[in-house]
């Protein structure tokens, strides 16, 4: 654990709305090591993105508020950082690649202006040096004619180029942690492969720590070292990617894997998990997955399962395993 660069303990981020309290993140804990890629995986609406935005308090407040938990980055509790200190950490130490580059980039400034602004603020470079670094970053992102691309506005770029320009912007200050929030959702298959290749190279060449958010387990297999399966604002299973994909323990993880397309399987249509993700305004009692679970027991609706180790560093929050441990204790 000496190489842990980021640690999240019992994080709770709630949104106080007129309809009630949306418990978007409701007790999430994990750590990230140097040079590691941790994948947060789950359906839409399970709390993955909000948990990542909470690291740097990038959500609207109000209505959002971190009501409990700690976020340690190199010994600093980001939850209690002053705004000025947090602004210095954003972009410089921890950077975010957002899901939709079109809405995240400022439409009235050129790509060059937006990349160079961060470099000037955090690296204290002059305009000439900042421009040279921006060109180098765009070249690294495989954007053709990088010098010309600096003069383009976001709407003059294709979706794939915008996404790669955003990655270049996030790397402009050489951060130690990169949060990639479903960076391939809005691009086609070819660009998706390029972006995944770029992220893999960053991890290897820069020894960068990455939190990769996705609902696609095939991407987890491509880039991840460990995977945390998120449901109802909590992590229900966390383990090395190989263990998650070959020996899933939680019924929800099993359901996600069964939904993957398999050209070798003789089946007319894809499998699906019955029901819908829980309403975070009214999360079910006990295990939040029990209304959809095909292995549900009476205790599942009454008592929330705790996270237990089942094999090495493979952890799961499921009564199927907590009861086994209790019987052998």
N, C-alpha and C positions, 0 to 999 in steps of 0.2 A: 504493500500500500504506500511505499515511499514515493512512488511515481504518480500518485494521484494529484491531478491538477485542479479538478473540480469535484465538489461533493455536495449533493443535495440531500437534505434530511427532512422528512415529513413535511414536504412543501404543500401548502394549501392556498390556492388562489381562487377567490370567490368573486362573483359579480352580483352586486346588490341592485336588482331591477324592481320595477313596479310589480311584476308578476311573482317575484320571490327571489330567493338566493340561488344563483346558478353556481354549483360547486364544480367548476371546470377542472380544477386540480384539487384532489381531496386526500392528500397524504402520500405524496410520491417521494421515493428515496432511491438514489443511485449515485454512482461515482464514475468519473472518467479519468483514465490514465493517459500519460503522455504518449503520443503517437498511436492512440487507439481510436477506432471508429465504433461508437456505440449507436445502435439503431433503435429508435423508438417507433414501434410498429403497432398498428391497430386501425380500426375503422374510423371514418370521419366522425367528429363529435365526441371522441373519447378523451380528449385533453392533451394530446401530443403537442400541438403547436402552442397552446397557452402555457404549458410547462416550460417550453423553450423561451418564449417571450418573457416569462417571469424572471429569467436569469438576469436580464438587464432592465426589468420594469418597462417594457416596451408596449404595454397595454394601456388603454385609456383608464385613468383613475381620477374621479369616479367614472364608471361604476365599479371598476375592478380594484381589488385590494388583496395583498398577500396577508392572510390572517394568521398564519402560523408557519413554522419551519425555518430552516437555515440554508443559506447558499454560500458555500465557502469556495473562493477562488484564491489559491495560493495563500491560504490563511486569512483572507479578508472576507468578512460576511457581507455579501453584496446586498442582502436584504436591508441592512442598516447603514449602507453607504450614504453619505451626503450626495446630493444631486451633482455637485461639481466633480466630486471624485468619480462618480459613476459615469459621467460624460467622458472623462479621460480614459476609462476602461472600455467603453463602447467603441468598437471599430479598431482601437489600438491593440487591445489584448483579447477581446472576445468579439467576433464579427458574425453577422447574420446574413445568409442568403435567403431572401424571401421567396415565397411560392410564385407570386405573380410580379414579374419584373416591370410590366407595363404600368401597374399602379404604384409600385415602390419607387421607381425612378421619377425625378422631377421633370415634367414635360417642357419646361421653359428654359432649361439649362442643357448645354451640350454634355455628351458623355465625358468628354475631357474635363470640363469644368467640375463635374461631380466627383470624378476620381481624384483630380488634383486638389480639390478642397480638403479632403481628408488628409492627404499627404502633407499639405502645408500646415494644417492645424496640429497634427500629432507628431510629424517628423521634423517640423520647422525648416522645410526645404524652400528654396527660392523657386520661382516659376519655371525656370529653365530645367532645373534638376527634377522637379515634380513632373514636368512633361515627359522627360526621358524615362522616368520610372513608369509613368502611365502607359507609354508606348510599349515598354518591355512587358508589362502585365497583359496588355491586349495581345501581344505576340504569344505569350505563354498560354493564353486562352484560345489560341488558334484563330483569331479574328484576322481576316485578310486586310492588307493595307491599313495597318494599325494607326499610322499617322493621320490618314484621312478619317478613320473611324472616330478619332477624338473630336472632330468637328461636327459629327452627326448628332441630331437630337434623337431621343428615344423612339419617336414615331417613324423615323427614317430607317430604323433597323428592323430586321426580321425578329420573330419571337426568340429564336435560338441565339441570335447575336445579342439581343437584350439580356438574356439570361447569363450568357458568358461575360458580358460587360459588367453585370452585377457581381458576378463572382470575382472579376478583376478588382472591382471597387472594394469588396470585402477583404481582399488580400493586400490592399494598398499599403497597409501599415504593419504587415507581417504579423498578424495575430497568432496567438498560441492555440486558441480554440475557435473552430469554425462551426456554426450552427447552420445546417442546410435544411430548410423547411420545405420538403417536397419540391426540390429544385427542378425536377423533370416533368412535372404535371402538365405544364402548358406548352410543351414542345413535342415535335414528332419523334418517331422511333430513331431515326438517324441521329438527330441532335441529342436525344436522350443518351445514346451510346457514347457520344463525344463527351457529354458532361460527366457521365459516370467515369469515363477514362481519365478526365482531368482531375476529378476528386481523388481517384486512386493514386495518381501521380503525386498530388499534393501530400497525401498521407505518407507516401514513401520518401519523396525527395525533401520535403520540409519537416518530416517527423511531426506533422500537424495532428492535433487531437480534433476529432470530428464527431458532432452529434448529428446523425442523419435521420430525418423524420420521413416516414413513408407508410403507405398502406400496402405496399407491394413486396411480398416476401422474396420474390426473385431478385430484387435489388439488394435486399438484405444479404442474400447469398453472395452477391457480386462484390460488395464493399465492406461488410460488417465484420468486426471481431467478436462483439457480443451484441445480443439483442434483448431489448426489454419490451415485453408485450403489455400494452396499455389498454385498460377497459374501465369505463366509469370513473375516470379521473385518478386511477391507481395503476400501479404496475402489478400485474397478476403472475408474471413469470419473467425471469431474467437468467440468462445463461449464455455460454459461447454459442455462436451462430450454428455451428455444426450440431450441437446438442438440441437446439431449438428445432431444427429442421428434421433431424433423424429420430429424436426421442422426445417429442413434445409431451409435457406433463399436464398442462391445464387444458380442460375441454375446449376453452375458447381458442387456444393456440392450435389445437387439433382441427377445429373448425376452419380457421384461417388457412391452414395448409391444405385441407380438403377442397377449398375453393380454387386452388391454383389449377390452371389448365394443364392437362397431361395428354399429349398426342398419342401416347402408347396405351392409354386406358380406353377400353371399349364401353363408352357411355354416351348416351344421346345428348346430354346437357350437363353443364357444370353443376357441382354441388353448391349449396348455399346454407348459411346459418339461419335458422328460422327466427322470425321476429325482427326487432329493430334495436339499435343501440339505445341504452337507457336515456330517458329525459333527465338531464343534469339538474333540473329544478326539483325533481322528485326521484332520487336514486332509490332503487329497491333496497329493502332491509336485508341484512345478512350479506351473502355474496351477491354483488350486483349482477352477476351473469346467470344466477339461478333460474330466472324466468325463461331463458333460452337454452338451458343446459340439458343434454340428453342423459346425464348421469346424476341428476339432481337427487338429493336426499332431504329428509325433513330438517336436518340441522342447517342446511344451506340457506333457508329463508329466515332463520332465526339468529344465527351467529356469524359475524364476519370472520373469515379465515385469516390467520396470520401467515406471514411469509416464513417458510421453513426450507432448510437445505435438504435436498434429496440425494444429491450426488456431487461431491466436490464443490464447485461454485454454482451449481445449478439450483436455483431457488424458485419456489412456487407458492402461491397463496390459494390453496384448495383443500377442502375438508377430506378429500380422498387420501391426502397425504398426512394432514394433521392427525387424523384418527389412527392411521397406521403407526405414527410416532408415539402417540399416547398409549397404544396397546403394547408396544415393545418397551416402553419406559418402565 
